């Protein structure tokens, strides 16, 4: 938000406030000042001068030789401007003066005639874009005055970086309210002598088909309009804040928008067909629209449009159309002042790539109660500056008027939170200074009515913040906080997440953190059934992109995207895990069910980088991801509720994205805790991956519910262990876990542990078979086992497996 001190001073007296001091105070109030820029520096050396004589240049047809009075002497100036004439008061740059564009004026001979300076146009002085001729100043101005004094140009521009919660300060009036609040000075509003609206006598109709997207729409017709340039005082303010003057009508709408924060739009009334205004979304066949900049814009079905009786004439809140713009031939104007839905305008402006001062304000929210005030101000200016005639007839569609928010404010709470002692009267005075209505004695609370232009104030704590701002954050004394030494309750789920994360990183997996917003197409890629609960997605009302339109219902697609991206960057050896929330929509209008999940994936080489030669080239497989799960179970001392945790083949529900041969459930009795498996090739292909990927996913809430083993001290074995390996050929569909369970269930004496260390299929093993290699560890706690004893026990185990 940009404004000048001279503009601000029309609303509140700031003449005695230094610009830097004002900027510092605004910053302390929460309105951070980005820049304080003195305007028109260097123009103090430009003076007013009068053209006394104009003669033809003897050596050039398009140049004139002028005698110019500087107030001290008459000097010759060669000029090429078409509007130079005798008696004209204009701006003169003498030799030695440097213009805003950097050009330095020197004595010169132009086609043989001496020229001791230059008569300047407004563009050459940086005052406007007008370069049609030299400046034409008031004939009554004294000659020889510095131009900054003659045109009252001494001014300062202040730029404020507004936060989205303060739309009221996107106006000079809003800034003035803040200044009046902390200085205690009177806020002045421009006097308006315009007849009030009378809806009984109108020559046009207004229909709002989408009141949710357009809560208020007001319009008024003006006749006898004379289009021309706006006065210098208005152009000066617009130029100072970076807006280009166009004509008096358009400049007035921009000027009032900056003053009141209410965007306005002027239509050429004669170009509105059937005398109708209809606020609606595009109808069938209305696919595009040509905006004021001459570009054809494609319209979405939810784009809010302003239409006449035959079709669109403006994109609501963003930009008008070519067919209804105000031109030099315009004599009748329909002035629009409306309030549009911020989300709708933000979406449209972003989609059409049409950011504007108007959409900037609508996106943050416009006060509906300023709609008529701003329109009446613009009407007043059009009467004064464009010779417009205004009738009493007008339309104000405002069906859903909202009541002002009322809050209770406890003075005791204010003092407790801020650490200062303020009386009820002092608190009320602070709030009244910024236009809040306050009643009551404050025992126990004050009754506060929030003005409509402060949508950010919703609770008691917001009122306390307002008091702190006006009191001054730097004035609040430093006090040591009173600390409650009671320990907070344990967050067992958070502790579990940290424990699991530590195990995963210890196993060589890197943590990934993905957005919770995903593309719904991922669920199609995963092949989920229509009735799968993970299809019950929560949709965002205002997604940043179509690729982030729904809340995720599983973590796996995000990790597969990570794998694809890493492979594209020539990093094929990947171990990733993620711990995050998933969101399952239960019923329409109900908050989604949120659950923490763990998902881990691995692909590529088992030991990437520098590894022993006998490990090089080994590919990660099912056992790697299963080993991670076993490490988590062991590290957390997890056990089943009624029986040991177990791995069993998945019999149903794995067909969507898991290879049936590599589909295993981690179960606690008949309850599934998680799943381990290999991703189907068609799923990987849809995600852009061409190498095998193994995964594990589980619900951390179910993992948290599992009991934990009691940690017990076990003495270090005194006697050595003996290892024997077994290699078996079994059908591919036989789970390796069955072999482990077969050995463990026999509870053979001296068998300490059984592990699988390799699974192989392929040549020279016949098709449909696989080789499973197991390692059996034997140990006695009473003696050293000899080979004869171990061989006898080992032979029994082998025979039982072969039976």
N, C-alpha and C positions, 0 to 999 in steps of 0.2 A: 504494500500500500504506500503510494507516494502522495505527498501533499506539500504545499508551501506555507510558510508562516503567515504570509499576507492572507491566504485563503482561510487558514485556521482562525485568524484574528477577526474574521467576519462573524464567527460563532462565539468566541470567547476572547477576552483581552489577554494578549501575550506580548504586547509591545515592550514590556519591561523585563521579559525573560530572555536570557541569552540562549541562542540555539543549542549550544553544547549542554547547558544546564537542563534545558527542556528534554533533550535527547536522553540524558542520563536518567532523568526522573521517569520518562516513559519506559525505559528499559527496566528500571526497578519495579515498575508496575506490571511487568510481564509482557510489555510490548517492545520487543527487542529492536532497537534502531540499528539498521545496517549501514546507513550513510547519512551524513549531513553535508550537503553540497551547496556552497554559495553560487547563486545564479548570475549569469551574464557578466562574469569577471572579465575585465579588459575593455568593456564598453564605456567605462567612465572617460576614456580618452576620445570617444566618438562624440561630436558636438552637433548641435542644431545649427543649420545654416539656411539662408534664403537665397534663392536664385534671382539675381537682379536683372540680368540680360541673357538672352539666348540668341545665338547667331549660328549660321551655317559654318561648318568646318571647310576651309578653303580647299583642302586636299582629300576629303572623304565625304561621300554622299550620306552615309548612315551615322555620322558623328556630328555633334553640335559643340560649339565653343561657348561656354557659359562664364559669366562673371558672377561670383558667389560671395555674399557677405557673411563673414565669420563672426561678426560682432566687434572685431578689432580692425579688420581690413577687408578690402575687396581683392579676391584672388581668381586667377583663371583656372577653369576645370574643363577638361575634355570629357564629354559624356555621350554614351550611346543609348541611353534609356529612351523608350518611345514616349514616356509620360513627362519628361522634363519640360518645364514651362516657366515663364516669368512669374515671380511672386511665390513660387512653390517653396514651402519650408520642408526640408529634408534632412537626412543624416549625412555628415561629412567626416571622412577619415583623412586627417592631415598626414604629411610625410613623417615617417618614424613610427606610425601606429601599426600594430600587428592585429590583424583580424582573427576572429575565432578559428578560422580554418588554417591559420598559420601564415597566411600571406602578409608580407610587410609592405606597407605603402611607401613609395619613394617618389622624389621629384622625377618627372619624365617628360620627354617630348613625344607626343603622339601625332604621327604624320606631319612632323615639323612644327607643331604648336605645343607650347609649354603647358603642362598640367601639374598643379601643386596640390594634388590630393585626389580623392575619389568619392563621388556621391554613391551611397550604398543602398542595395536592396535589402529586404528583410531577411532573405536567405543568407546573404553574405555576412550578416550580423548574427546569424543563428537564432533569429527570432521566429521565423516561420519558414514554410517551404515556398513562399511566394517569390518568384524571380521574374515576374512579368514587367517590372520596372522598379525605379528607385522608390524609397519610402515616401509616402505623402503624410506629413504630420500636420497637426492643428496649426492653422495660420496665426493663432493668437499666442503661440509659444514664443518666449524670449529667444533671441538669437545668441549663440555662443554657449548655451547651457550644455553640460554633460548629458548625454542621451539617457543615462541611468536615472538622472534626476528629472529630466523632462517627461519621461514615460513611467516614472516611478518603478524602475526595474530592480532596485536594490531589494533582493529577496533571498530566501534560503529554502532549498528543497530538502525534506526529510523523508527517508525511506524506512518503513517499518516492516520487519519480517513477521507476519502474522502466523500464529498457530491456528490449526483448523477449528478450535473451539471458540474463537472470537470473531465470528462473522460480522458482528456489529461494528467492529473497528475497521472494516473494509470501506470506510467512508470518512469524510472530513467531520461530519457530525458525530460519529462514534469516537473519533480521537478527541474532539472538543469536549464530549461528555467526560472522558477520563481526565482531561486537563482541568475542567471545571470542578471535578470531584476532589482532586488533590490540592487545588489552589483555593477552593472555596469561592470561586468567582461565578458570576451569573452566566448561564448558558443562553445565548440569543439565537432565535430562529428567524429566518427571513419573513417579512410581512407578506401575507398573501391576501389579495383583494379579488378573489375569483369566485363567481357564483357557485354555490354547492351543487353537487350532482342531483339531477331530478330524473328518475328513470321513467317518468310518465310521458316524457316528450322526447323521444329518440328517433333518429332516421335510420337506424341500423339495428341488427339483432346480434346477440352473443349467446352461443350454446357451448357449454362445456360437457363433452361426452365422457371425459375421464377425470372426474373431480379428485380422485386419489392422486393423480399426477399434476393437477392444477387446482389447488385449494382455493385460489382467489384470482379473478380476472376482471380488471376494470378497463374501460375504454371511454374516450371522449372525442368528439369531432370538433375541429376548428376550421373556419372558413376565412377567405380573404387573406390567405398567407402569401407573403412576399419573400421568395427565396433569395438569399444574398449572403455575403460574408458576415460572420458574427463579429461583434465589437472586439476591439483590441484587448480589453480587460479579460474577456472570456478566453480568447485565443491564447493569451499569455499564460493563464492557469493550465489550460490543456497541454500546451507545449512543454511547460515546466515538468509535467508528470509523464511525458512521453506519448501523448495522443495528438494525432494530426488533425488540425481543423479542416472541416469539409464545407459545411454551409451552416447558416444559423439554426436550422431545425435539427440537423444531426448533432451539431455541437451542443445544443441545449440538452438533448437526451443524454449525451455523454457527460456533460457538466453536472447534471442533476444526479446521474448514477454515482459519480464520484462524491458528490455532496452528501447524498442520503443512503448510498449503498443499495439503491433500488434500480436495477436495469430497466430501461424504457425502450420502446421501439415506435417509430413513426412510419405509418403506411400512407401512401398516396391514396386518399379515399376514392378517387374516381377510378382507380385501377382495381378496386375490390368489387368483384362481380356479385350481383344480386344484393348488395348491401348487407352481407352476412359475415360473421366471424364464427368459425366452428373450431373448437380445440379438441383434437382427436388424434388417433394413430392412423397410419396409412391404410387405405382401403385396397381392395384387390385391384391390381393394375398400376398402383402408384408405387413404382419401384425406384424412381430417382427424382432429384430435385436440384435446380440450378440456384446456388446461393449468390449473395451479393458480389462475391469475388469472381464470379463468372465460371466457377467450376461445377460440374455435375456431380452430385453426391448420391451414392446408393443408400436407400432407406431400408432399415430393418423394420420388422413388424411392430416393435415396441417403441419406435421413435415418435416422440410427441411432436405434432405439427400444428401450426396455426393455419387454418384454411378459410377460404371464402366459399361462396356458393358453388364453385366449380372445381376447386382443388387447392393444394397447398400453396401458401404464400410466404411461409417462414418456418424455419426449424426452431421450435419453441426454446427460448432461453439461450440459443447459440448464435444464430445468424438469420437475417432476413433474406428475401428472395429478390431476384432481378425484376420480376414482373410487377412488384408493388413498391419499388424503392422511390424515395423522394428525389425529384430532379428539379432543374431550374424552372420547368413548366408547371410544377405542382402549385395548386392554389387551395386545395382542401386536404387536410391531414386528419387521420385517425390515430390518436395517441394511445398506445397500449402500456399498461402498468400491471404486472401480474406476479404471481408467486407460483413457482414450479417445484416439483419434487426433486430434491438434491440428487438422489441416486439415479433417477432417470436422466437428468441433465449431464451428470458425470459420465454415465455410460455412453450417451449420444456424442458428447464432445470428444471422448476418447476414441470412439469407433470411427467418427468422421475426421479425426485429427484436426479439430477446429477449436483449439483453446482461445478464449477471448476474455476480456474484462467482465463481460456479462456472465458467461458460464462460470468464471472463477467465483463470482458472488453467489450464483444460484447453487453451485455445488456445495457450498458451505452453509447455505440456508439463509433465505431472505425473510426478514420480519414481515409477516402479512399485514401488520397494523401500520406499516409505513407506506403501503401501496398507494393509498389515496393521497397521503401527504406529499409524496414525491411527484405524483401526477399533477396535483394542483400547483406545485412549485414550477414544473415545466410549462404548464399552461400559462401561468403568470409571465414567465420569461418570453414565451412565444407571442403573447399579446404586446409586450414591451418592445421586443427586438425584431419581430417579423410582421407586425401589424395585424396579427390574427384577431378574428372575432370569435368569441366563444358563447355558445348557448348553454342553457341550464341542463339540456338533455345529456344523459350519459348512462353507462351501464356499470354496475358493480356486482359481479357474481361471486358471492362469498357464503356458500351454504353451510359449511362446517366450521363456523367460528368457534375458536377454542377459548375456554376460560383461562384467566391468568393463574399461574401456579402460586399457591399459598403454602408457606412453610412456617414451622415453629422454630425459633432460635432461643436457646437457653444461654443467658449471659454467663452463668457459672461455667458452662461448657466452653465458652469462648475463652475465659480466663484460664481454665485448666489446660487447654490445648496450646495456647500461645504463651503462657507463662507471664502474662501481664495482667494488671488490675484495671479493668474498664467498667464504668458504670453503665447501666441500661441506657441512659440518655446519650452517653458518648458513643455507644454501639449503634444506637438508632441514628445519630447524626452522621456517622460514617456511611451508613447504607443509604440514607436519604440524599447524600451528596452525589450518589451515582444513580439516582432516580428509582430507588426501591421504596415502596410504600411500607411504613412501619407503624404499627399501632400496639397498644398494650403497655403494661408497666414493667414487664420483664420478670414478674414473679408468678409463676416460675419461668415463663417464656414470653418472648416478643412474637407478635404475629407479623410476618413479612410477606408481602406480595411481590413476586418477581416480575419485572417488566418483560414484555414480549420480545424485546431485542436481545435478551440474555438467555438463550436456550441452554447454555452451558451450566447454569445454576439450577441444580435439581434436588439437592439435599442440604441438610443443615451444615455439613462440613464445607460445602461450596460457599455458603454465606460467611463462614469463619475465614475462609481463604480471602474473600473480598475485604474483610476487615483487616487482615494481616497485610494485604497489598497497600491499602490506604494508610495504615499506621506506619508502614515502612519495614520491610524485612530487616534492614540494617539497623533499625531502631529497637528491635526486640532484643532484650538482654539475654546473654548466654547463661543458661542454668543447667546444672547437672541433672540428667534424667533420673527418675526414681525407677530402679530396676527390680522387677520381680524375679527372685532367684530360683523360683520353682522350675524344675526341668520340664520341658514340653513333653507331651506324650510321644512314645516311640512311633515312628512311621515304619512299620515292618515291611511294607511293600517297597518303600524307597530303599531300605537296607538290602532287601533281596535283589533289587535292580543293581545296586552297587556290587554285591557279591557276584552275581552272574556276569556282570561286565568285567570284573577282575579276572574271573576264570577264562572268559573268552579271549581277552587280550593276552593272558598267559599262555594260551594255546596257539598264539600266532594269528589271531583274527583281528582285523581293524574295525573300529566302530564307525558306522555310517549314521548320519542324521539327515533324513529326507523330509520334505514338506508333507504335511498332513493332507494337503490339497492335491488330488491326482486326477488323471484323465479316466473317465468311465470306460474308455476303450480297453484299458488294461484288463478289466474283468472279462471282456470278450476274448482277449488274447489268452487268458488263463483257462478258458473253456468252461467257466462256471455254469452250472445248470440254472434255468430260469427261476426255480424255486429255492435255490441256495440262499441262505440268509445273508451271505456276503454280497448279494445283489441288492440288498435293501440299503441304498446309499442315501446320505444326507446331502442335498444340493445347496450350494452357496447362492445367496440372492444376488450378489454382485461380484462374480469371479473376476480375477485379474485377467485371466486368459481362459480359453476353452479347454486347455490342457490342465487347468487347475480348477475344475468346476464342481467336483464332488469331494467329500471327505473319504479317506481311505478306509476300507473294511478289512484289509490284510496288508502285511508289510512286504511280502515276497515280491510283488511287481516292482516296487521301488528299488529293491536290491538287484533285481534282474536288469533294470535300467542302468544301475551303477556298474554292473558287470559289462554290459554292452559298451558303455562309455569308456571304461578302462581298456577293453579289448581294442576299441578303435584308436586308442592312444598307444597301441603296441605294449600293453601290460596284461598279458593273458593269464598270469598266475595270481589268483585272487582268493582271499579269505576275508569275508565281511560278516558283520553281525549288526543288528539294530534292535534297540529296545524302545518301543514307543506305543502310543495309543492307536487303537482302531475304533471306528465309530459305526455301530450297527443301528440303523433307524428301526424303531419298534413300531410306532404308530404315527400317523400324520398329525403334526402339531405337537408332538411329544419330543422332549429332548432325547437325542440318540443315546444308546447304551455305549459307554466308554470302557474299554478294557485294555490293559497293558499286555503286549505280546513281545515275545522274543523270536527273532528269525535270524538264522545264520545260513550262509551259502559258501561253497568252495568250488573251485574249478581250476584247471590247469595243472602245473607241476606241483607235486606234493611238497618238495623242499626247494623253492626257488632260490637263486643266488648261489653262493659258495657252500657246497655240501660235499660230504665224502663221496668218493667216486662210485661206491656201490649203491648210493641213493639217487644219483643223477638220472634224470629222465623219468623217474617214477611219477605217475599221474595220480592226482587226488581221486579218491573213490568213496564208495559208500562207507567204508570203515573209518575214514577220516572224520566224517560228520558224526558218525555214531560214537567215535571216541570222544568228541567234544561233549556229547550228551552224557556219556559215562563220567567224564571229568567233572561236569556240573553236579551230577548226582553224588559223586564221591566227596567233592569239596564242600558241599552243603549238608552232607550226612543225611541225605533224603532217604526215606523208606516208604513202603506202601502202608496204607491205612490198616488193612487186614492181612495182606500177603505181600511178598516182595514185589517191587517194581519190575516190570517185564517188558520185553519187546516182542510184539506179535505181528504177524502179517495183517495188512489192511485188507479187509474183505469187501467193504463197500465204500463208495464215495471217493475212491482214489483215481477214477478213470478220467477226471477232468484235466489234471495237470501232472500226475505222478505215473511213472512207469510201474505197472503192476508187479513186475519181478522185484523192483527195488522200492517197495512201499511198506513201511513198518510203522506201527503205532507204539508209543510209550504209554503203558496203561498202569493204572492202579486198580486192580481187580477188574471190574467191568467199566471203569471210567477212563476215557481217553484223555491223557494229559497233553500229548503232542504227537507230531508225525515227523518221520525221517524218510527221505526218499530221493529219487532222481527225477528231474524235470523231463517231461515228454519232449521229444524232438520238435513236434509241430508247435508247441508252446514257445520253445527257445527260438525257433525260426521266426515266429511272429514278433518276438522281442529283438530280433537281429543278432542272435547268438548262435554260433556254429560248433561249440564244443560242449561236452557234458557238464552239467551243473548239478551238484548235490545240495540238499537243503535240510534244515530242521526248523520247525515252528512249533511254538507252544504258548499256552495261555499262562501268564505269570501268576494270575490269581489262583489258578488250579495248582500251580507249583507251590505257591505260598501255603495252601491248605494242607500240603503233605506233612506228615510228622517227620521229625528229625531224630536220627539215632543218638543215643546217649554216648557222648565221647568217653571212651575207656582207654586206660593205659594198657598197652600190650608190651611185654618185655621183648627186647631184641632177641631174635632166635639165637640159641647157642650153637645149633648144628647147621651144617650147610644144606643148601637146596640142591635138587637134581632136576634137570629139565629134559623132557623128551618131546619130540615133535611127531605129529600124525598128519598125513596127507590123505584125503579121501576124495574119491570121485562120486559125486551125487548128481541127480537131475537138477537142472537150473532152477526149477520152481521150488525146490526144498530150501526153506530158510536156514541160513547158517546157525541161527539162534537155536534151532531144534537140536543140533549136534551138541552145542554147549549145554543145553538143558538136560540132554540125555546123560551126559557125564556127571553134571552136578547133582542130578536127582538120585544117583546111585550112592552118594555120600561115601565114596570109596575111601578107605583108610589111607592116610598120609598124602592125599591129594589136597594141595594148598590152594591152587588156582588153575583156571583154564581160560585161555584167551585165543582168539582168532587173529592170526597175523598176516594172512594172505588169502585172497579169493581170485581164481584165475579161470577164464574160459577162452577158448580159441585153439588154434592149431598148437600141438598135435592132438589135443583132446577132442573127442568126437562131438558132433553137433548135438546140442540139447543137454550136455553135461558140463559140470564145472568142478574145479579142484579147490577144496577148502583145506587150508593148512592151519592146524591148531597146535598150541604150545601148552603142555601140561607141566605144572611145577609140583614136585614132590618134596616133602620135608617132614621129619619127625621131631617132636619136641623133647624126646627122651634119648635119642641116640642118632648116630650117623648112619644113614641108609646106605647099604652096599648095592652094587649093580645087580646082583641076583634078585634081591628083594624088589628093587624098582622095576626090573625087567618083567618079573612075574605079575606085578600089579598093572604095569603098562599093557602087557599082553591081554589081560582080562578086559581092559577098557577097549582095546582095539577090536577084540572078538565081539564084544557087546555091540559096538558100532557097526560091525560088518554083518551082524545077524539080521 
